[in-house]
């Protein structure tokens, strides 16, 4: 599924735009002008990666400082252990679009438990 995000001109370099879909996805525009999209929720705990710190092609979770590579989704610092799901980004006629991955998301235990009907 292809989802429109915003105009490229409306997403400054070094910023992120969160899409309130289920699960949320964030699009990052790096200082070098690259665009990446990943699931917005840290795989360790329910925190928005769009609220984190972008440095190069990595985003640092605002809660516990786990870092995720925006190119691959891999995590390089605990406490997160699982990668975030990545999505394809396309720019057509100045508009950013995200092609959602068909892979299953790696949601944090507190969300997985809640979705399964357990207590978070």
C-alpha positions as CSV (number, residue, x, y, z in Angstrom):
1,X,0.0,0.0,0.0
2,X,1.4,3.4,-1.0
3,X,0.7,6.2,1.5
4,X,1.1,9.9,0.8
5,X,3.2,11.7,3.5
6,X,3.7,15.3,2.6
7,X,5.5,17.5,0.0
8,X,9.3,17.1,0.1
9,X,9.5,20.8,0.6
10,X,7.5,20.5,3.8
11,X,9.9,18.1,5.5
12,X,13.1,19.9,6.3
13,X,16.4,18.1,6.4
14,X,17.1,16.7,9.9
15,X,13.4,16.3,10.7
16,X,10.9,13.5,10.8
17,X,7.2,13.2,10.0
18,X,5.0,10.7,11.9
19,X,2.1,8.9,10.2
20,X,-0.7,8.0,12.6
21,X,-1.5,4.7,11.1
22,X,-1.5,1.3,12.8
23,X,1.3,0.7,13.6
24,X,2.7,4.3,13.2
25,X,5.4,4.9,10.7
26,X,7.9,7.8,10.6
27,X,9.7,9.3,7.6
28,X,13.1,10.8,8.3
29,X,14.8,13.4,6.1
30,X,18.5,13.2,6.8
31,X,20.9,16.2,6.8
32,X,22.4,14.6,3.6
33,X,19.0,14.7,1.9
34,X,18.2,11.0,2.1
35,X,14.7,9.8,3.0
36,X,13.9,6.7,5.1
37,X,10.8,5.3,6.6
38,X,10.6,2.9,9.6
39,X,8.0,1.8,12.1
40,X,7.8,4.7,14.6
41,X,7.7,2.6,17.8
42,X,10.9,1.5,19.5
43,X,11.0,-2.3,19.8
44,X,12.0,-2.1,23.4
45,X,9.2,0.1,24.8
46,X,6.3,2.3,23.5
47,X,8.3,5.4,22.5
48,X,8.0,7.4,19.2
49,X,11.3,7.3,17.2
50,X,10.1,10.5,15.5
51,X,10.7,12.2,18.9
52,X,14.3,10.8,19.0
53,X,17.5,12.3,17.8
54,X,18.5,11.9,14.1
55,X,22.2,11.7,13.4
56,X,23.4,10.6,10.0
57,X,21.4,7.5,9.1
58,X,20.6,6.6,12.7
59,X,17.8,7.6,15.1
60,X,18.2,7.3,18.8
61,X,15.2,6.4,20.9
62,X,14.2,9.2,23.3
63,X,13.6,6.9,26.2
64,X,16.6,4.6,26.7
65,X,19.0,5.6,23.9
66,X,18.8,2.5,21.7
67,X,19.9,3.5,18.1
68,X,18.3,2.2,14.9
69,X,19.9,2.2,11.5
70,X,17.3,3.8,9.2
71,X,18.7,2.0,6.1
72,X,18.2,-1.5,7.6
73,X,16.3,-1.2,10.8
74,X,19.0,-2.9,12.8
75,X,19.5,-1.9,16.4
76,X,23.1,-1.2,17.6
77,X,22.5,-0.3,21.3
78,X,20.5,-2.0,24.1
79,X,18.1,-2.1,25.7
80,X,16.3,-2.8,22.3
81,X,17.2,-6.1,20.9
82,X,15.0,-6.4,17.8
83,X,15.2,-4.3,14.6
84,X,12.4,-1.9,13.5
85,X,10.7,-2.7,10.2
86,X,11.7,-0.5,7.3
87,X,9.6,0.8,4.4
88,X,10.3,2.0,0.9
89,X,10.1,5.8,0.2
90,X,9.3,7.3,-3.2
91,X,9.2,10.9,-4.3
92,X,6.9,11.6,-7.2
93,X,6.1,15.1,-8.4
94,X,7.6,16.6,-5.2
95,X,5.4,14.4,-3.0
96,X,6.8,11.8,-0.5
97,X,5.1,8.5,-0.5
98,X,5.7,5.4,1.7
99,X,5.3,1.9,0.3
100,X,4.5,-0.2,3.4
101,X,6.4,-3.4,4.0
102,X,4.5,-6.6,4.1
103,X,6.7,-8.0,6.8
104,X,5.3,-8.3,10.4
105,X,6.3,-5.4,12.7
106,X,8.5,-5.9,15.7
107,X,6.3,-4.3,18.4
108,X,7.5,-3.8,21.9
109,X,6.3,-6.3,24.5
110,X,3.9,-3.8,26.2
111,X,2.0,-3.3,22.9
112,X,2.1,-7.0,21.9
113,X,0.6,-7.9,25.2
114,X,-2.1,-5.2,24.9
115,X,-3.0,-6.4,21.4
116,X,-3.2,-10.0,22.7
117,X,-5.7,-8.9,25.4
118,X,-3.2,-9.1,28.2
119,X,-2.2,-6.4,30.7
120,X,0.6,-4.0,29.6
